Amino acid sequence: MVRILKYLWFRLVMSLTNYMGDMTPVLKLRGFLTKPCFKHCGRNFQIASGTIINWSNNIWIGDDVFIANYCWLQGVGQIELQDEVMLGPFTVLASNNHTKNLNSY
């Protein structure tokens, strides 16, 4: 239930701030408002418009992290962004597990 609330909060913040553009104060505002959605989120987190993040409760974000426009992060299997990481536009990070279960054949 908490995961769903975090997802809905993230989508609400992104929807309400998309029209504001991607100026530095807006990037920082988005980062501040979405901090509670993550497993850990350090200081000076900035996030640009159009970004989609699923399973944010499995994502650890360090200090001074920037996520550019239209990135897609899928945190099912956990993602850790260390300090001073910058993701460029349209970056995809998917942490799903695609191993085959040999016992199912």
Secondary structure, DSSP 8 states (H G I E B T S, - for coil): -HHHHHHHHHHHHHHHHGGG-S-HHHHHHHHHHHGGGSSEE-SS-EE-TT-EEESGGGEEE-TT-EE-TT-EEE-TT-EEE-TT-EE-TT-EEE-------GGG-
